[in-house]
Every structure is written in structure tokens, then in C-alpha cells.
């Protein structure tokens, strides 16, 4: 097994020491030697190594050990993807934590199951694989909160869905996200009640506004008249 192989351990130790010296040429050279050896191992052994590394180093808000792109591409991603497909606990969550690397490698991202290619979707999948995964629930809550906060950050101009103003259809999607956030809000490390109240109010109010939009100059004017210029802040 890769984690127990003496030669692999020596190569990994040499690489770790090189990272400590912070000499880029030496660091990348030692990493290349380790990956050359690791590449000869079977997928099962790569899964075990990726699980070992992530259990040891994947912390919030960032890993406790540098994750360089060659290490991610050649060892961590293949191992975690195989673990995910086997429904192994933790693998989907760790891929969610490392999602920023996949945005730089679209070929890797496209290997993920369709509909499971964002950090939010990977955290959802992690919870499916392990309903008791508190870390995944905490990460999902944080991800959903960021999405909800973004959707109302231009108030009172309007509610956003992605880069565009919301439609009646997209408001319904936001309401689903809000309901999901409520289900995991207890795991959020930040205060959630004000955000929930604000989103609940504005999603419903904006949906009503869209249904009679031609009668108003703006969402703000709608709020001023219909809601007496009084609405909850996030």
C-alpha cells in the first residue's frame, strides 16, 4: 500500500522537507519524484493515500499542507474521485473543499458526475454518503449562506439570481435554497436568523412585484408604497 511502502514514505518525507525549505526548484523536483513512484500504484492504493492525506491535512479555511497542482491532478483528484464513486465517506466533502483547483482544470471537473460539479453539490453528495457528516453540513450551510447573501446584496434595487435579476422561475429556485439552508442553519458558524428573515421577505415580495412590474418604476418604489418603506435587513 502507498501509505505503508518504505520507498514511497522516503520520497514523501523528502518532499515534505523540501516544502519546509521553501526552495521552489527543489520542492517541485522532490514532488515529481514522489508522483513518479505513486503513479505506479493501483487506484485502490491512491484512494487510501488521498484519504490519509485529507484526513490529516484538510482543515478550514485552508489545508494545513500545501496542495500543489501536480499533487492534486495526479494523485488527490484520482483518489478522491474513485472514493466518491464508491460512496466512501469524506471523499465528496474533500473534493468540495478543493473545488477551486477544478475550476483551473475543466478536464478534471468534467469527470465528476453531472450535477455534482460545484462545491455546494459536492457537500450535498457528502451528506448523502454520510448523513452524520457534520463538517459537510457546516460547509453546505456556509456555501448556501454565501449564495443567499449574494442574492440580496443589491437591495433595494432587486433580487439577483446569478449575474442577472431574478425571474418568477428563479425566485422559486431561491426559495428552495432558502428552505435547504434552514435545514442546515444550525450548523452554520455565523448568525443565520436575520438572513433567513430578510430572504424570506424579499423573495416573496419580489415575486409579487414581478407579477405587476409594469405598474412600478422599480422594486424600491414598490417597497416604499406597498410595504411603507419598511423591510428587514440581512
Residue, then its C-alpha position, 0 to 999 in steps of 0.5 A: x500500500x502507498x501509505x505503508x511502502x518504505x520507498x514511497x514514505x522516503x520520497x514523501x518525507x523528502x518532499x515534505x522537507x523540501x516544502x519546509x525549505x521553501x526552495x521552489x526548484x527543489x520542492x517541485x523536483x522532490x514532488x515529481x519524484x514522489x508522483x513518479x513512484x505513486x503513479x505506479x500504484x493501483x487506484x485502490x492504493x491512491x484512494x487510501x493515500x488521498x484519504x490519509x492525506x485529507x484526513x490529516x491535512x484538510x482543515x478550514x479555511x485552508x489545508x494545513x499542507x500545501x496542495x500543489x497542482x501536480x499533487x492534486x491532478x495526479x494523485x488527490x483528484x484520482x483518489x478522491x474521485x474513485x472514493x466518491x464513486x464508491x460512496x466512501x465517506x469524506x471523499x465528496x466533502x474533500x473534493x468540495x473543499x478543493x473545488x477551486x483547483x477544478x475550476x483551473x482544470x475543466x478536464x478534471x471537473x468534467x469527470x465528476x458526475x453531472x450535477x455534482x460539479x460545484x462545491x455546494x453539490x459536492x457537500x450535498x453528495x457528502x451528506x448523502x454518503x454520510x448523513x452524520x457528516x457534520x463538517x459537510x453540513x457546516x460547509x453546505x450551510x456556509x456555501x448556501x449562506x454565501x449564495x443567499x447573501x449574494x442574492x440580496x446584496x443589491x437591495x433595494x434595487x432587486x433580487x439577483x439570481x446569478x449575474x442577472x435579476x431574478x425571474x418568477x422561475x428563479x425566485x422559486x429556485x431561491x426559495x428552495x435554497x432558502x428552505x435547504x439552508x434552514x435545514x442546515x442553519x444550525x450548523x452554520x458558524x455565523x448568525x443565520x436568523x436575520x438572513x433567513x428573515x430578510x430572504x424570506x421577505x424579499x423573495x416573496x415580495x419580489x415575486x409579487x412585484x414581478x407579477x405587476x412590474x409594469x405598474x412600478x418604476x422599480x422594486x424600491x418604489x414598490x417597497x416604499x408604497x406597498x410595504x411603507x418603506x419598511x423591510x428587514x435587513x440581512 
